[in-house]
Structure formats: structure tokens, C-alpha cells
Amino acid sequence: MFQILLIGLSFILFFSNTKAQQQRKLVWSDEFNYKGLPNPQKWNYDTGGHGWGNNELQYYTYQEQKNARVENGHLIIEAHKEKIGKNTYSSARLVTKGKGDWTYGKLEIRAKVPDGLGTWPAIWMLASTKPLKWPDDGEIDIMEHVGYDQGVLHGTIHTKKYNHSIGTQKAGIITVKDISQAFHTYQLEWNAETIKIGMDDNYYFTYKNEHSDKTAWPFDQPFHLLLNLAVGGNWGGARGVDEKIFTKRMEIDFVRVYQ
């Protein structure tokens, strides 16, 4: 009798999960099955070299194929050692704001991140508010990796109540030995009650809506996606930058958003 109950429960769980998957609809994607610059109907650029609030060393360029291009079915975001104004590196930061903004859903980004001292790749989200007020409007970091801590993957949320500037951020970490040698699928599942961050279907961090106020949960509004490769900075450069390793790249195989 106990075995029958277990089989029945397993069937119910399988059916529920399958039904949930079937109910999801692909609402936005880029498979990078073209060549040249990133699709302008889907991607904008953040540009400049003012440190981006973290004392980063790179200048983010606009429509420079050396820094952001699609080739062999992958989006390449590449950091070069070169002087642009006061900056000693160039790179790219692609954003979907105004072309891909979502409230809730599941995001999957298959990517391979660089190694090397001073590299700081990120896959993350910001609120699409105008103007953006950080950290009040929230931030979701689906993937961050710093080169001095090779193989350690970070998933984090920031709000006014919980953020790194006051040491209260909520985060999860796992070790991924081949993070810079293989592609992995970085995932976010986000609804009105929870934010779950994972890799390859291993959800290692969950943040729950505590139903207090917006200082803890500003996540009931549209957010957009950002893909970037930073150099140095308060975190990425905390143990220096090895200038001999450049050029370095992050490769993205696909971006998919389901709701």
C-alpha cells in the first residue's frame, strides 16, 4: 500500500511539473543564429568609462565588433587591453531595456565565462524604472564570477534593505570547477513570492517575499537583462588585474525568457 502511495505521489508531481512546463510560453529570445553586431531590435548598449559605481577599469563601447559581436552561433563580449581616454581596457555591456522588459518569468542564459585575475563577467537584471534608483528599485544577479576566486559562482539580490553597500545582501554560492571551460545554463525563476537562482537546473539560492514593504521586495515591476564583462573594480579587481591575460571573452549561446 505504501509503495502504491509513493508511485501515485510521484506521478502527481511529474504531471504537475510537466503541466507547468507546458504552460510556460517563450516570450523573448535570441539564439544568435546570425553574424555581425548584436540584433539592434533586441539589444541596446550602456557606454562609457566612469567606473560604473565600482571603480571598474573598462570603457564600454557602442557597436564595436571587437567588443560585442555574433559569430559561430554565439554572442561574444570581449575585453581588450587598450587605452580609451582615461580607461586602460575596452569591453561591452548589452541591455534589453525598452526591447525586453518583464515582470516575473523564467530566464535561461547558456554561457561560458572567462577566467583570469581581474575579470568580472555578469548576467543580471535591473528595474526598468525611469529614472532608476539603486538599490531601491532592486537588482537580480543571475550569474557573477570574479577571476581571483576561480570556479565560485554567485547568485545575489539587492534591495534598499538588503544590498552589498551596507553588507546585508542576500546571496548563494556554489563551486563549478569547469565554469570557464564549458557552457552552463544560468537560470532565474521569478514570481510574486520567490526568486530562485540556479545553474543547470540546480537552484542553489532562493529569496522569498517577506511581505513587508518595497525596501525588501521591489520585484513586482518590469526588469530588463544585462550582459557584461567588467575589468577590475572594487570586487573584480580586489586582488589586482593581470594585464598579460587579455584579450578575454564571455560567450553566450542563447538567451530565453518564458512566462
N, C-alpha and C positions, 0 to 999 in steps of 0.2 A: 504493500500500500504506500509506504514511504517513497519507494522508487518511482511509483506512478505519479505521485505528487511532484517529485523533483522533475520528472520528464515534462509534466504539464506546465510547471513554472518556467522551465527552460524554453518551451515552445512559446509561451506568452511573452517572455522577454525578447525572444528572437523576432516574433511577429511585431512587437511594439517598435523595436529598433528599425526593422525593415520598413515599417509604415512611416516612421519619422523620416527616414532617408528618402522615401518616395515622395513625401510631401514637400521636401526642400526643392526649390527652383533655382537654377543658375541664373542670377540676375546681372552679373557683370564678370567679364573675364578678359584676360589677354594670354594667349597661348604662344605668342612670339614666333608665329609661323610666317614671318616676313623678314626683310633685310633693311638696314639703314637706321634712321633715327626712330626712337620710340613713337608709337602711334599718337599723333597730336590730338586725336579725338578722345583719348583716354588719359593722357599724361600731361601735366604741367611740370615746371621746374621751379624750385627755390634756388635763388642765386645769391652770390656774394661771399665775402670773406671776413665778416666781422666777429667771428668766433662762435656764433650761434649759441650764446649763453653759457658755453662750456670751455671757452678758450681753445677751440679747435684750430688746427693749423691750415686746413684746406680752404681753397676758394671753389665754391660750387658754380659751375659754368652752365651756359644755356645753349642747347643744341650743338654741342661739340661732340662729334662722334668718338673722339679719343676717350671721352669720359662716360658717355652713355650711348650705346648702340645695340642693335639686334643683329646677331649673326649665329648661324648654325642652330637656329631654334631657341636661342637663349638671349635674354636681356643681359648685357654686360654693363656693370657700373665699375669704372676703373679709376683708381687713384694714381696720379703721376707725380713724381718729384720735379717740379718746375716752379719758377717764380712768376707770380701774377700779382703785381702791386706789392703789398706788404706780406703776401702769403707765399709759402715755400712749396705748397702742394696744390694740385687741382683734383677735383672729383665731381660727382653729380649727386643731386638729391631730387628724386622724382616724386610727384604727389598727384593724387587723383582729385583734389579739391575742385568742386564745380563740375567734375566729369564722372565722379564716382563717390557718392556720399550716402551712407547707410545708417539706419538705426536698427540695431540687432542683426543677427545672422551668423553664418559660419564662413570664415575665411580660411583658405588654404593657399600657401605660397611655397612652391618647391624650389629650393635654393641650395647653393653651395657657397660657403663663406670663406674669406681668406684667413690665412694665418699670418704671423709676423708681429713683432713688437711695434706697437703704435697704431695698429689697425683697429677700427671700431665700426663694424657693419651693423645695421639695424633694419628691422622690419617692424613698423609701428603705426599707431593711429593717433590723430588729434581731432578735437571737435572742429566742426566746420562753421563755427560762430564767427561773426564779423562785428567788431574785432575779436580775435582770440585773446582770452585772458588765462594765462597759465600761472598756477596749476588748477585754478578754479574750474575751468571747463573740462579738465580731465585729459589723461594720456593713457594709452594702452600699448605696452611694448610686447609685441608678439615674439620677437627674437632680438637679443643683443648678445654680442660676443666681443670681448676685448683680447687683443693678441697676447698680452702678458700673462693671461690666465687661460692658456690654450685648452680647448675642449670643454669649457664650462659654459653652459647655455643658460641665459637669464630670461625669465618672463616676469613682467612687472606692471603694476598700475600706479598712476599718480593722480591725486586729487588735492584739494586745498587742505584737507585733514591728513592725508597720507601721501607724502612726497619726499624725495631724496634731499631736498634743500633743508628740511627740518629733521631728517633721519627717521621718518615714520613710514616710508614707502612699503607697500605690500608686494612681496615677490616670491618666486620659486626658482630653484636652480636644479639642473641635472648635469651630469658629465656625459659627453658624447665624444668618444675617442677619435672617431673619423669625421668630425664635423667639417674639417677643411679638405677632406679627401673625397667625400661622397655627397650627393644630393640628399637632402632630407625635406620632408613636408612639414612646414611650420603652420600651426593651426590655432584658430581662435573660435570659440563658441560663446556667443554673447546674447543674452536675453534680459528681460526686465528684472530677473532675480539673481543671475550669476554671470560671471566672466570666467571662462576656463581657457587656459593656455596650454598647448601641448606640442609634441613633435611626433610624427609618425604614429598617430592615434594613442600616444601615451600622454595623457593630460596630467601634468605634474604640478599645476598651480590653479587654484580656484579662489576667486574673490566673490563674496556674497554681499548682496544688497542688505545693509543693516537697517534700512528704512528709518533713517534719522533725518538727514537733510542733504542738500546738494553738495555740501563740503565733503561728504563721504561717498556720494553716488551721483555724479553728473552725467551718467551714461544713458540717459533717456532722451538723447538728441542725436542728430546726424554726425557721424565721424567720417574721416577720409583716411586713405592709406598713404604712407610714406616709405620709400625705399632709398637708403643712402649708405655711403661708405665714407665715414669720417676718418681723419688722421689726427692722432694726438688728442688733446683736450684733457679736462680735469680727470676723467676716468680712463679714456683710451690711452692717454699719454702719462698716466700716473707713474710709470716706471721707465719713461723715456720713449723715444722713437728711433728705430733702426733705419736710417735713411738708405742703407745699402740694399734693402729688400725690395724697393719699389722698382717697377710697377706692380700693384696688387689689384685684384678684382673680386667682386661678388657677382655670381652668375645666378639668374632666376629663370627657371624652366617654365613656370606658369604662375598666374595669379587667378584665383577663382573665388567668387563671392556667391553664397547661397542664402536664400531667405525662405 
